[in-house]
Every structure is written in structure tokens, then in C-alpha cells.
Amino acid sequence: MTNAIIKIRFTLRTSHIGYDYKGFSSYIIKLIDESYLHLISGLSFFSGSVVLSYFSIKSTGRIRLLAIIFLVFTIFHSLYHVTSYFGQELLSEGLLEPLSVIILILFGLSYLIIKSRQEVKTLE
């Protein structure tokens, strides 16, 4: 409700100059090409993988296994975004994207297995 009031007030103030405000995000999306979004996402996933690699080195036990699986996912998913930025559609869409989805499913399954084993130990 408040958004609509602000939009109406802003439209009324700027209507005399012929400027129609559509929101900040719509203009940013027009400025940034889709390929640049792949590059930004790839670099973000890669920076996350640096943190995960440190965590997987310092951790022990089952949490280390989960951290390593998620680290492998973030590396493959960052490679997917970077190869998509460079226009390698066959490599990115055909190999790296399905592989990263499979690794993410493996992470989920291993989490469920570890969690169920912990619950069995607490019941005993």
C-alpha cells in the first residue's frame, strides 16, 4: 500500500517532465547484459568456494565430508557460469550444469544420511 502511494506521488511530481519511473532494478537489468551476470555469478561462487575450502580444511568428521561435497558443487557451478560467459554453451549447458545439479543432489542425500544416523544414535 505504501509503495503504491509513493509511486503515485513520484509519478505526479515527474509527470510534467515526461519521465516514467519504472523502478531502480529495471534500469539496472537493462544496463547489465546477461553475460555479465554469468561472470558476476561465477566470481561470487568462486569466492564462496575459497571460504568453503578453508572450512573443509579446518573441520573434521562428517561435516568435513559435507563441506567438501559442497565445495565441489561451488567450483563446478562457478565454472558453469564462467564458461557460459565466454560463450561455451555446449560445455556449460551440456556438461557443467547437469554435473553441478547431480553434485548438489549428492550433497542433499549425504546430508539426509548423516542426519538420520545422528538421530538413530540419539535415540539409543
BELNOR-V873284 format. One record per backbone hydrogen bond with DSSP energy under -0.5 kcal/mol. CO is the residue of the C=O (numbers start at 0). NH is the residue of the N-H. E is the energy in kcal/mol with one decimal. If there is no record, write none. Layout:
BEGIN
co->[CO CO]
nh->[NH NH]
e->[E E]
END
This chain:
BEGIN
co->[0 1 2 3 4 5 6 7 8 9 10 13 13 14 17 18 19 22 23 24 25 26 27 30 32 33 34 35 36 37 38 39 40 41 42 43 44 45 46 47 48 49 50 51 52 53 54 59 60 61 62 63 64 65 66 67 68 69 70 71 72 73 74 75 76 77 78 79 80 81 82 83 86 87 88 88 89 90 90 91 94 95 96 97 98 99 100 101 102 103 104 105 106 107 108 109 110 111 112 113 114 115 116 117 118 119]
nh->[4 5 6 7 8 9 10 11 12 13 14 16 18 17 19 20 21 26 27 28 29 30 31 32 36 37 38 39 40 41 42 43 44 45 46 47 48 49 50 51 52 53 54 55 56 57 58 62 64 65 66 67 68 69 70 71 72 73 74 75 76 77 78 79 80 81 82 83 84 85 87 86 88 91 92 93 93 94 95 96 98 99 100 101 102 103 104 105 106 107 108 109 110 111 112 113 114 115 116 117 118 119 120 121 122 123]
e->[-1.8 -2.5 -2.6 -2.3 -2.6 -2.8 -2.6 -2.5 -2.1 -2.1 -1.2 -1.1 -1.5 -0.7 -0.5 -0.7 -0.5 -1.0 -1.8 -2.3 -1.3 -1.7 -2.5 -0.6 -1.4 -1.5 -1.7 -2.6 -2.5 -2.5 -2.3 -2.0 -2.7 -2.1 -2.2 -2.0 -1.8 -1.3 -1.3 -2.2 -2.2 -1.7 -2.2 -2.7 -1.5 -2.0 -1.9 -0.7 -1.1 -2.0 -2.3 -2.4 -2.3 -2.4 -2.1 -2.3 -1.9 -2.4 -2.2 -2.4 -2.7 -2.0 -2.2 -1.9 -1.9 -2.3 -2.6 -1.8 -1.8 -1.8 -2.5 -0.9 -1.7 -2.7 -2.6 -0.8 -1.1 -1.1 -2.5 -2.2 -1.8 -2.3 -1.9 -2.3 -2.2 -2.1 -2.3 -2.3 -2.2 -2.1 -2.6 -2.5 -2.1 -2.2 -2.4 -2.4 -2.8 -2.4 -2.0 -1.8 -1.9 -1.8 -1.8 -1.8 -1.4 -1.2]
END
